[in-house]
Amino acid sequence: MKLEKLVAVSGMSGLYRMIANRKNGLIVEEIGTGKHRFAPSRKHQFTPLESIAIYTDDGESTELANVFRNMLDQLEDNPPADTSAGDEDIKEYFADVLPNYDHDRVRVSDMRKVIKWFNLLHTNQLLDPEAETTEDEEE
């Protein structure tokens, strides 16, 4: 999974692919529509998906890529919960995907966002576990 060029931008819904870095912001491409736009750093904060992690109950955290990999592995047997589903359904699904998530620090809204991002990336075929395996073998 290649998440290094994908970013979440505060104040803008959805996920974006970083196209170019400028001294006063980023030029990003919206995933799904392909529209390019400039996001100034004065107005927005940028969070690369590869830097996001989910708290676990052992005091550590697990990378978002690992959560996406678990969701991808369980896709046929356990499809993602609908983001408009009730809180208990979301928690139940997330517990199946990441059994040791920290129930106190991971909010339902965070879980919904992860599911929404997974659906967006999966729909646009950006979650390819084979790409990571091939890259590791080349090194």
Contact map, one row per residue, 1 for C-alpha under 8 A:
1110000000000000000000000000000000000000000000000000000000000000100000000000000000000000000000000000000000000000000000000000011111110000000
1111100000000000000000000000000000000000000000000000000000000000000000000000000000000000000000000000000000000000000000000000011100110000000
1111110000000000000000000000000000000000000000011100000000000000100000000000000000000000000000000000000000000000000000000000000000000000000
0111111000000000000000000000000000000000000000011100000000000000000000000000000000000000000000000000000000000000000000000000000000000000000
0111111000000000110000000000000000000000000000010000000000000000000000000000000000000000000000000000000000000000000000000000000000000000000
0011111100000011110000000000000000000000000000011100000000000000000000000000000000000000000000000000000000000000000000000000000000000000000
0001111110000011110000000000000000000000000001111000000000000000000000000000000000000000000000000000000000000000000000000000000000000000000
0000011111010111000000000000000000000000000001111000000000000000000000000000000000000000000000000000000000000000000000000000000000000000000
0000001111111111000000000000000000000000000111100000000000000000000000000000000000000000000000000000000000000000000000000000000000000000000
0000000111111000000000000000000000000000000111000000000000000000000000000000000000000000000000000000000000000000000000000000000000000000000
0000000011111000000000000000000000000000000100000000000000000000000000000000000000000000000000000000000000000000000000000000000000000000000
0000000111111100000000000000000000000000000000000000000000000000000000000000000000000000000000000000000000000000000000000000000000000000000
0000000011111110000000000000000000000000000000000000000000000000000000000000000000000000000000000000000000000000000000000000000000000000000
0000000110011111000000000000011000000000000000000000000000000000000000000000000000000000000000000000000000000000000010000000000000000000000
0000011110001111100000000000011000000000000000000000000000000000000000000000000000000000000000000000000000000000000010000000000000000000000
0000011110000111110000000001111000000000000000000000000000000000000000000000000000000000000000000000000000000000000000000000000000000000000
0000111000000011111000000001111000000000000000000000000000000000000000000000000000000000000000000000000000000000000000000000000000000000000
0000111000000001111110000111100000000000000000000000000000000000000000000000000000000000000000000000000000000000000000000000000000000000000
0000000000000000111110000111100000000000000000000000000000000000000000000000000000000000000000000000000000000000000000000000000000000000000
0000000000000000011111000111000000000000000000000000000000000000000000000000000000000000000000000000000000000000000000000000000000000000000
0000000000000000011111101110000000000000000000000000000000000000000000000000000000000000000000000000000000000000000000000000000000000000000
0000000000000000000111111110000000000000000000000000000000000000000000000000000000000000000000000000000000000000000000000000000000000000000
0000000000000000000011111000000000000000000000000000000000000000000000000000000000000000000000000000000000000000000000000000000000000000000
0000000000000000000001111100000000000001110000000000000000000000000000000000000000000000000000000000000000000000000000000000000000000000000
0000000000000000000011111110000000000111110000000000000000000000000000000000000000000000000000000000000000000000000000000000000000000000000
0000000000000000011111011111000000000111100000000000000000000000000000000000000000000000000000000000000000000000000000000000000000000000000
0000000000000000011111001111100000011110000000000000000000000000000000000000000000000000000000000000000000000000000000000000000000000000000
0000000000000001111100000111110000011110000000000000000000000000000000000000000000000000000000000000000000000000000000000000000000000000000
0000000000000001111000000011111001111000000000000000000000000000000000000000000000000000000000000000000000000000000000000000000000000000000
0000000000000111100000000001111111110000000000000000000000000000000000000000000000000000000000000000000000000000000000000000000000000000000
0000000000000111100000000000111111100000000000000000000000000000000000000000000000000000000000000000000000000000000000011001000000000000000
0000000000000000000000000000011111000000000000000000000000000000000000000000000000000000000000000000000000000000000000010001000000000000000
0000000000000000000000000000011111100000000000000000000000000000000000000000000000000000000000000000000000000000000000000000000000000000000
0000000000000000000000000000111111110000000000000000000000000000000000000000000000000000000000000000000000000000000000000000000000000000000
0000000000000000000000000000111011111000000000000000000000000000000000000000000000000000000000000000000000000000000000000000000000000000000
0000000000000000000000000011110001111100000000000000000000000000000000000000000000000000000000000000000000000000000000000000000000000000000
0000000000000000000000000011100000111110000000000000000000000000000000000000000000000000000000000000000000000000000000000000000000000000000
0000000000000000000000001111000000011111000000000000000000000000000000000000000000000000000000000000000000000000000000000000000000000000000
0000000000000000000000001111000000001111101100000000000000000000000000000000000000000000000000000000000000000000000000000000000000000000000
0000000000000000000000011100000000000111111100000000000000000000000000000000000000000000000000000000000000000000000000000000000000000000000
0000000000000000000000011100000000000011111110000000000000000000000000000000000000000000000000000000000000000000000000000000000000000000000
0000000000000000000000011000000000000001111100000000000000000000000000000000000000000000000000000000000000000000000000000000000000000000000
0000000000000000000000000000000000000011111110000000000000000000000000000000000000000000000000000000000000000000000000000000000000000000000
0000000011100000000000000000000000000011111111000000000000000000000000000000000000000000000000000000000000000000000000000000000000000000000
0000000011000000000000000000000000000000101111100000000000000000000000000000000000000000000000000000000000000000000000000000000000000000000
0000001111000000000000000000000000000000000111110000000000000000000000000000000000000000000000000000000000000000000000000000000000000000000
0000001110000000000000000000000000000000000011111011000000000000000000000000000000000000000000000000000000000000000000000000000000000000000
0011111100000000000000000000000000000000000001111111000000000000000000000000000000000000000000000000000000000000000000000000000000000000000
0011011100000000000000000000000000000000000000111111000000000001000000000000000000000000000000000000000000000000000000000000000000000000000
0011010000000000000000000000000000000000000000011111000000000011100000000000000000000000000000000000000000000000000000000000000000000000000
0000000000000000000000000000000000000000000000111111100000000011000000000000000000000000000000000000000000000000000000000000000000000000000
0000000000000000000000000000000000000000000000111111110000000011000000000000000000000000000000000000000000000000000000000000000000000000000
0000000000000000000000000000000000000000000000000011111000001111000000000000000000000000000000000000000000000000000000000000000000000000000
0000000000000000000000000000000000000000000000000001111100001111000000000000000000000000000000000000100001000000000000000000000000000000000
0000000000000000000000000000000000000000000000000000111110111100000000000000000000000000000000000000110011000000000000000000000000000000000
0000000000000000000000000000000000000000000000000000011111111100000000000000000000000000000000000001110000000000000000000000000000000000000
0000000000000000000000000000000000000000000000000000001111110000000000000000000000000000000000000001111000000000000000000000000000000000000
0000000000000000000000000000000000000000000000000000000111110000000000000000000000000000000000000001010000000000000000000000000000000000000
0000000000000000000000000000000000000000000000000000001111111000000000000000000000000000000000000000000000000000000000000000000000000000000
0000000000000000000000000000000000000000000000000000001111111100000000000000000000000000000000000000000000000000000000000000000000000000000
0000000000000000000000000000000000000000000000000000111100111110000000000000000000000000000000000000000000000000000000000000000000000000000
0000000000000000000000000000000000000000000000000000111100011111011000000000000000000000000000000000000000000000000000000000000000000000000
0000000000000000000000000000000000000000000000000111110000001111111000000000000000000000000000000000000000000000000000000000000000000000000
0000000000000000000000000000000000000000000000001111110000000111111100000000000000000000000000000000000000000000000000000000000000000000000
1010000000000000000000000000000000000000000000000100000000000011111110000000000000000000000000000000000000000000000000000000000000000000000
0000000000000000000000000000000000000000000000000000000000000111111111000000000000000000000000000000000000000000000000000000000000000000000
0000000000000000000000000000000000000000000000000000000000000111111111100000000000000000000000001100000000000000000000000000000000000000000
0000000000000000000000000000000000000000000000000000000000000001111111110000000000000000000000000000000000000000000001000000001000000000000
0000000000000000000000000000000000000000000000000000000000000000111111111000000000000000000000000000000000000000000000000000000010000000000
0000000000000000000000000000000000000000000000000000000000000000011111111100000000000000000000001100000000000000000000000000000000000000000
0000000000000000000000000000000000000000000000000000000000000000001111111110001100000000000000001000000000000000000001000000000000000000000
0000000000000000000000000000000000000000000000000000000000000000000111111110000000000000000000000000000000000000000000000000000000000000000
0000000000000000000000000000000000000000000000000000000000000000000011111111000000000000000000000000000000000000000000000000000000000000000
0000000000000000000000000000000000000000000000000000000000000000000001111111111000000000000000001000000000000000000000000000000000000000000
0000000000000000000000000000000000000000000000000000000000000000000000111111111100000000000000000000000000000000000000000000000000000000000
0000000000000000000000000000000000000000000000000000000000000000000000001111111000000000000000000000000000000000000000000000000000000000000
0000000000000000000000000000000000000000000000000000000000000000000000000111111000000000000000000000000000000000000000000000000000000000000
0000000000000000000000000000000000000000000000000000000000000000000000000111111100000000000010000000000000000000000000000000000000000000000
0000000000000000000000000000000000000000000000000000000000000000000000100111111110000000000000000000000000000000000000000000000000000000000
0000000000000000000000000000000000000000000000000000000000000000000000100010011111000000000010000000000000000000001000100000000000000000000
0000000000000000000000000000000000000000000000000000000000000000000000000000001111101000110010000000000000000000001000000000000000000000000
0000000000000000000000000000000000000000000000000000000000000000000000000000000111111000010000000000000000000000000000000000000000000000000
0000000000000000000000000000000000000000000000000000000000000000000000000000000011111000010000000000000000000001001100000000000000000000000
0000000000000000000000000000000000000000000000000000000000000000000000000000000001111100000000000000000000000000000000000000000000000000000
0000000000000000000000000000000000000000000000000000000000000000000000000000000011111110110000000000000000000000000000000000000000000000000
0000000000000000000000000000000000000000000000000000000000000000000000000000000000011111110000000000000000000000000000000000000000000000000
0000000000000000000000000000000000000000000000000000000000000000000000000000000000001111111000000000000000010000000000000000000000000000000
0000000000000000000000000000000000000000000000000000000000000000000000000000000000000111111100000000000000000000000000000000000000000000000
0000000000000000000000000000000000000000000000000000000000000000000000000000000010001111111110000000000000000000000000000000000000000000000
0000000000000000000000000000000000000000000000000000000000000000000000000000000011101111111111000000000000010011000000000000000000000000000
0000000000000000000000000000000000000000000000000000000000000000000000000000000000000011111111100000000000010010000000000000000000000000000
0000000000000000000000000000000000000000000000000000000000000000000000000000000000000001111111110000000000000000000000000000000000000000000
0000000000000000000000000000000000000000000000000000000000000000000000000000010110000000111111111000000000000000000000000000000000000000000
0000000000000000000000000000000000000000000000000000000000000000000000000000000000000000011111111110000000000010000000000000000000000000000
0000000000000000000000000000000000000000000000000000000000000000000000000000000000000000001111111111100000000000000000000000000000000000000
0000000000000000000000000000000000000000000000000000000000000000000000000000000000000000000111111110000000000000000000000000000000000000000
0000000000000000000000000000000000000000000000000000000000000000001001100100000000000000000011111110000000000000000000000000000000000000000
0000000000000000000000000000000000000000000000000000000000000000001001000000000000000000000001111111100000000000000000000000000000000000000
0000000000000000000000000000000000000000000000000000000000000000000000000000000000000000000001111111100000000000000000000000000000000000000
0000000000000000000000000000000000000000000000000000000111000000000000000000000000000000000000100111110000000000000000000000000000000000000
0000000000000000000000000000000000000000000000000000011110000000000000000000000000000000000000100111111001000000000000000000000000000000000
0000000000000000000000000000000000000000000000000000001111000000000000000000000000000000000000000001111111000000000000000000000000000000000
0000000000000000000000000000000000000000000000000000000010000000000000000000000000000000000000000000111111100000000000000000000000000000000
0000000000000000000000000000000000000000000000000000000000000000000000000000000000000000000000000000011111100000000000000000000000000000000
0000000000000000000000000000000000000000000000000000001000000000000000000000000000000000000000000000011111100000000000000000000000000000000
0000000000000000000000000000000000000000000000000000011000000000000000000000000000000000000000000000111111110110000000000000000000000000000
0000000000000000000000000000000000000000000000000000000000000000000000000000000000000000000000000000001111111110000000000000000000000000000
0000000000000000000000000000000000000000000000000000000000000000000000000000000000000010011000000000000001111111000000000000000000000000000
0000000000000000000000000000000000000000000000000000000000000000000000000000000000000000000000000000000000111111100000000000000000000000000
0000000000000000000000000000000000000000000000000000000000000000000000000000000000000000000000000000000001111111110000000000000000000000000
0000000000000000000000000000000000000000000000000000000000000000000000000000000000000000011001000000000001111111111000000000000000000000000
0000000000000000000000000000000000000000000000000000000000000000000000000000000000100000010000000000000000011111111100000000000000000000000
0000000000000000000000000000000000000000000000000000000000000000000000000000000000000000000000000000000000001111111110000000000000000000000
0000000000000000000000000000000000000000000000000000000000000000000000000000000000000000000000000000000000000111111111000000000000000000000
0000000000000000000000000000000000000000000000000000000000000000000000000000000110100000000000000000000000000011111111100000000000000000000
0000000000000000000000000000000000000000000000000000000000000000000000000000000000100000000000000000000000000001111111110000000000000000000
0000000000000110000000000000000000000000000000000000000000000000000000000000000000000000000000000000000000000000111111111000000000000000000
0000000000000000000000000000000000000000000000000000000000000000000100100000000000000000000000000000000000000000011111111100000000000000000
0000000000000000000000000000000000000000000000000000000000000000000000000000000100000000000000000000000000000000001111111110000000000000000
0000000000000000000000000000001100000000000000000000000000000000000000000000000000000000000000000000000000000000000111111111000000000000000
0000000000000000000000000000001000000000000000000000000000000000000000000000000000000000000000000000000000000000000011111111111000000000000
0000000000000000000000000000000000000000000000000000000000000000000000000000000000000000000000000000000000000000000001111111111000000000000
0000000000000000000000000000000000000000000000000000000000000000000000000000000000000000000000000000000000000000000000111111110000000000000
0000000000000000000000000000001100000000000000000000000000000000000000000000000000000000000000000000000000000000000000011111110000000000000
0000000000000000000000000000000000000000000000000000000000000000000000000000000000000000000000000000000000000000000000001111111100000000000
1100000000000000000000000000000000000000000000000000000000000000000000000000000000000000000000000000000000000000000000001111111100000000000
1100000000000000000000000000000000000000000000000000000000000000000100000000000000000000000000000000000000000000000000001100111110000000000
1100000000000000000000000000000000000000000000000000000000000000000000000000000000000000000000000000000000000000000000000000111111110000000
1000000000000000000000000000000000000000000000000000000000000000000010000000000000000000000000000000000000000000000000000000001111111000000
1000000000000000000000000000000000000000000000000000000000000000000000000000000000000000000000000000000000000000000000000000000111111100000
1100000000000000000000000000000000000000000000000000000000000000000000000000000000000000000000000000000000000000000000000000000111111110000
1100000000000000000000000000000000000000000000000000000000000000000000000000000000000000000000000000000000000000000000000000000111111111000
0000000000000000000000000000000000000000000000000000000000000000000000000000000000000000000000000000000000000000000000000000000011111111100
0000000000000000000000000000000000000000000000000000000000000000000000000000000000000000000000000000000000000000000000000000000001111111110
0000000000000000000000000000000000000000000000000000000000000000000000000000000000000000000000000000000000000000000000000000000000111111111
0000000000000000000000000000000000000000000000000000000000000000000000000000000000000000000000000000000000000000000000000000000000011111111
0000000000000000000000000000000000000000000000000000000000000000000000000000000000000000000000000000000000000000000000000000000000001111111
0000000000000000000000000000000000000000000000000000000000000000000000000000000000000000000000000000000000000000000000000000000000000111111
0000000000000000000000000000000000000000000000000000000000000000000000000000000000000000000000000000000000000000000000000000000000000011111
